[in-house]
């Protein structure tokens, strides 16, 4: 059992935000899975992302790895809020103990992000979640999708002061948390590859993320990591026929699964090490994601410093049975 601010994750295995957490049926299946302790939605925008045939995924024929060219969910945030309310109110096929939903969102415009956070808070108010202990709804801001042309992952430019920077977005989240300390907020990060990226991000959390009244961060968890962008997989590497020599129509995309495991472990380990040294940040939990396809891989994530372990690629391969696979190996 892991407490992350005002939510409890038990068991300490979750799905990470991905294409297999897109629609109601998928969310319901995840909600009813006894092997995970929280459900993370696919990343939503305010009005939905326009998806077409170029947005897809391919799986390696030799390892449990994947390459995807997906953007964000085609469903707007409002649709996810309706579905989550249905599930939390018990309108689903079997009765399971309630588990929290981690609502993944993204936005570059401050006014839109503020509206999205307010809409999530309105959902929480409608289900009395602000007065519940534990809470059943949390927010994860996705700062890390590598597949959006003209919109690079904001976490890669941590120290920017522009109006659309992560620093500015964090101020919106800080304000929301100052108004309601029961609101649990996390950030989904891209894979970092050198030390300065980690220390710059820690500086960002210290400089713009602390609540003046509590001296603690409004950020309660970091999800490490999202896919590795600009990765290439040839058609011969997958078990599918296609028109082109590349695994996805865009040629390059986000690499995930076993091929990402070592880098993901390194990200979890480095953040765990750096967060532990900062009094205002030491309570931030890490959700370790990347190449968790077996129980041994999940154990390595925990040994590296993850409080909770997440999975996506194996979910795409096996469905919710993936979590039983990880739990039993």
C-alpha positions in Angstrom: 0.0 0.0 0.0 1.3 3.4 -1.0 -0.1 6.8 0.1 0.5 9.5 -2.5 -0.8 12.7 -0.9 -4.5 11.9 -0.5 -4.8 8.8 -2.7 -3.9 5.2 -1.8 -2.6 2.8 -4.4 -3.0 -0.9 -3.4 -1.8 -3.1 -5.0 1.2 -0.9 -6.1 0.8 -1.7 -9.8 -1.0 0.6 -12.3 -1.4 1.1 -16.0 0.3 4.1 -17.3 -1.4 6.6 -19.6 -1.6 4.9 -23.0 -3.8 4.1 -26.0 -5.3 1.1 -24.1 -6.9 3.3 -21.5 -8.8 5.4 -24.1 -12.5 4.4 -24.0 -15.1 3.5 -21.5 -14.8 -0.3 -22.0 -11.0 -0.2 -21.5 -11.3 2.0 -18.4 -14.0 -0.3 -16.9 -11.8 -3.4 -17.6 -8.9 -1.7 -15.8 -11.1 -0.5 -12.9 -12.3 -4.1 -12.4 -8.8 -5.6 -12.6 -7.9 -6.9 -9.1 -4.1 -6.7 -9.9 -3.9 -2.9 -10.1 -4.4 -0.3 -7.5 -5.3 2.8 -9.7 -6.4 3.5 -13.2 -4.6 6.1 -15.3 -6.6 7.5 -18.3 -5.2 8.2 -21.7 -4.0 11.8 -21.9 -6.9 14.1 -22.5 -7.0 17.6 -23.9 -9.8 20.1 -23.4 -11.5 19.5 -26.8 -10.0 16.1 -27.9 -7.0 15.4 -30.2 -7.7 14.8 -33.9 -6.5 11.2 -34.6 -6.0 9.6 -38.0 -4.4 6.6 -39.6 -0.9 7.9 -39.0 -1.4 7.5 -35.3 -0.8 3.8 -34.5 1.5 1.4 -32.7 3.7 -1.5 -33.7 5.1 -4.3 -31.6 8.5 -5.9 -31.9 8.6 -9.6 -33.0 11.6 -10.3 -30.9 11.0 -8.5 -27.6 8.1 -7.0 -25.6 8.8 -3.6 -27.1 6.7 -1.2 -29.0 6.9 1.9 -31.2 4.0 4.3 -31.3 3.1 7.4 -33.3 0.1 8.3 -31.1 -0.8 11.8 -30.0 -3.3 12.4 -27.3 -6.8 10.9 -26.8 -9.5 11.7 -29.3 -11.9 12.0 -26.4 -12.1 15.4 -24.6 -11.7 15.7 -20.9 -15.4 16.2 -20.3 -16.0 12.7 -21.7 -13.5 11.1 -19.3 -15.1 13.0 -16.4 -18.5 11.5 -17.3 -17.1 8.0 -17.6 -15.2 8.3 -14.3 -18.3 9.5 -12.5 -20.2 6.5 -13.8 -17.6 4.1 -12.7 -17.1 5.6 -9.2 -20.9 5.7 -8.7 -21.0 2.0 -9.3 -22.5 1.9 -12.8 -20.3 -1.0 -14.0 -20.7 -4.7 -14.4 -19.1 -6.0 -11.2 -18.7 -4.6 -7.8 -15.0 -4.1 -6.9 -13.4 -2.1 -4.1 -13.1 1.5 -5.3 -9.6 2.6 -6.6 -8.5 6.0 -7.6 -8.5 7.4 -11.1 -5.4 9.3 -12.2 -6.7 11.7 -14.9 -3.9 12.4 -17.4 -4.2 15.8 -19.0 -2.1 18.1 -21.1 -2.3 21.7 -22.2 0.0 24.5 -23.2 -2.4 27.4 -22.7 -2.7 28.5 -19.1 -6.3 29.5 -19.3 -7.2 26.1 -20.7 -5.2 24.2 -18.1 -6.9 26.2 -15.4 -10.3 25.3 -16.8 -9.4 21.6 -17.0 -8.3 21.6 -13.4 -11.4 23.4 -12.3 -13.5 20.8 -14.2 -11.8 18.0 -12.5 -12.3 19.7 -9.1 -16.0 20.1 -10.0 -16.1 16.3 -10.6 -14.5 15.8 -7.2 -17.0 18.0 -5.5 -19.9 16.2 -7.2 -18.8 12.9 -5.7 -17.7 14.4 -2.4 -14.1 13.5 -3.1 -12.8 16.6 -1.5 -14.1 15.4 1.8 -13.0 11.8 1.3 -10.0 10.2 2.8 -8.6 8.6 0.7 -9.5 10.5 -2.5 -10.6 8.7 -5.6 -9.4 11.3 -8.2 -5.9 12.6 -9.0 -4.3 14.6 -11.8 -1.3 13.8 -13.9 0.0 16.5 -16.2 1.7 15.0 -19.2 4.8 17.0 -20.0 6.4 14.4 -22.2 4.6 13.3 -25.5 7.3 13.2 -28.2 4.9 12.8 -31.2 3.3 16.2 -31.5 4.8 18.3 -34.3 5.7 21.7 -33.2 5.1 21.0 -29.6 8.2 19.4 -27.9 7.9 17.9 -24.4 7.8 20.8 -22.0 9.8 19.0 -19.4 12.9 19.1 -21.7 13.0 22.9 -21.3 12.5 23.1 -17.5 14.0 26.5 -16.9 12.2 28.4 -19.6 10.2 31.4 -18.4 7.8 31.7 -21.4 4.1 32.0 -21.0 3.7 28.4 -22.3 6.6 26.9 -20.3 6.3 24.2 -17.7 7.2 26.7 -15.1 4.1 28.7 -16.0 1.9 25.6 -16.1 3.2 24.6 -12.7 1.9 27.9 -11.2 -1.6 26.9 -12.3 -1.2 23.6 -10.5 0.3 25.3 -7.4 -2.6 27.7 -7.2 -5.1 24.8 -7.3 -3.2 22.8 -4.6 -3.0 25.9 -2.3 -6.8 26.2 -2.5 -7.3 22.4 -1.9 -4.5 20.4 -0.3 -6.5 17.2 -0.9 -5.9 17.5 -4.6 -3.2 15.0 -5.7 -1.1 16.2 -8.6 1.7 14.4 -10.6 3.8 15.0 -13.7 4.5 12.5 -16.4 8.1 13.0 -17.6 10.0 12.1 -20.7 13.2 10.1 -20.5 16.2 12.2 -19.5 19.6 11.2 -20.7 22.2 13.4 -18.9 22.6 14.7 -15.4 21.9 18.4 -16.1 18.4 17.5 -17.3 17.6 16.0 -13.9 19.1 18.8 -11.8 17.4 21.5 -13.9 14.1 19.8 -13.3 14.8 19.5 -9.6 15.6 23.3 -9.6 12.2 23.9 -11.3 10.4 22.0 -8.6 12.2 23.9 -5.9 11.8 27.3 -7.4 8.3 27.3 -8.6 6.6 24.3 -7.0 6.7 24.9 -3.3 3.8 26.0 -1.3 4.8 29.0 0.9 2.6 27.9 3.7 3.7 24.3 4.0 7.2 24.5 2.4 6.3 21.4 0.5 5.7 20.8 -3.2 2.2 20.7 -4.7 3.6 17.9 -6.9 3.0 14.5 -5.2 4.4 12.1 -7.8 6.5 11.8 -10.9 5.8 9.2 -13.5 9.1 8.1 -15.1 9.2 7.7 -18.0 7.2 8.3 -21.1 8.4 6.9 -24.5 11.7 7.8 -26.1 11.0 9.9 -29.1 12.6 9.9 -32.6 13.0 6.1 -32.5 12.9 4.0 -35.6 11.8 0.4 -36.1 11.8 -1.3 -39.6 9.0 -3.3 -40.9 11.1 -6.5 -40.7 11.3 -6.1 -37.0 7.5 -6.6 -36.5 5.1 -9.3 -37.2 2.9 -7.3 -39.5 2.7 -6.6 -43.3 2.8 -3.0 -44.4 3.2 -0.7 -47.3 6.5 0.8 -46.1 9.7 -0.4 -44.7 9.0 1.4 -41.4 6.9 0.0 -38.5 4.7 3.1 -38.2 3.6 5.5 -40.9 5.5 8.4 -39.5 8.8 6.4 -39.6 9.9 7.6 -36.2 7.9 7.5 -33.0 8.0 6.8 -29.2 9.9 3.7 -28.1 8.5 1.7 -25.2 8.6 -1.7 -23.5 11.7 -3.8 -22.9 13.9 -1.7 -25.2 13.4 1.3 -22.9 13.8 -0.6 -19.6 17.4 0.3 -18.8 16.9 4.0 -19.5 13.7 4.0 -17.4 15.4 2.4 -14.5 18.1 5.0 -14.6 15.6 7.8 -14.6 13.8 6.3 -11.6 17.1 5.8 -9.7 18.4 9.3 -10.4 15.2 11.1 -9.5 14.9 9.0 -6.3 18.4 9.9 -5.4 18.0 13.7 -6.0 14.5 14.0 -4.4 15.7 12.4 -1.2 18.2 15.2 -0.8 15.6 18.0 -0.8 13.4 18.5 2.3 10.6 20.1 0.3 10.6 17.3 -2.3 11.5 14.2 -0.4 7.9 13.0 -0.1 7.3 13.0 -3.9 6.6 9.4 -5.0 7.9 7.9 -8.2 5.7 5.8 -10.5 8.2 3.7 -12.4 7.3 3.0 -16.0 9.2 1.5 -18.9 9.8 -2.1 -19.9 7.8 -3.6 -17.0 6.8 -6.9 -18.7 7.6 -9.4 -15.9 7.6 -9.5 -12.1 11.4 -9.3 -12.2 11.2 -6.1 -14.1 8.7 -4.7 -11.6 11.1 -5.7 -8.8 13.9 -3.8 -10.5 11.8 -0.7 -10.7 11.1 -0.9 -7.0 14.8 -1.5 -6.2 15.6 1.6 -8.3 13.3 3.7 -6.2 9.7 3.4 -7.6 6.9 3.4 -5.0 4.5 2.3 -7.6 5.1 0.5 -10.9 3.3 1.2 -14.2 2.9 -0.8 -17.4 1.7 0.0 -20.9 3.3 -2.0 -23.7 2.4 -5.4 -22.1 -1.1 -4.1 -21.6 -1.2 -3.5 -25.4 0.0 -7.0 -26.0 -2.0 -9.1 -23.5 -4.8 -6.8 -22.4 -5.5 -6.6 -18.6 -4.1 -10.1 -18.2 -0.7 -8.3 -18.4 -1.1 -7.3 -14.7 -1.7 -10.9 -13.6 1.4 -11.8 -15.6 3.5 -9.2 -13.8 2.0 -10.0 -10.4 2.6 -13.8 -10.7 6.2 -13.8 -12.1 
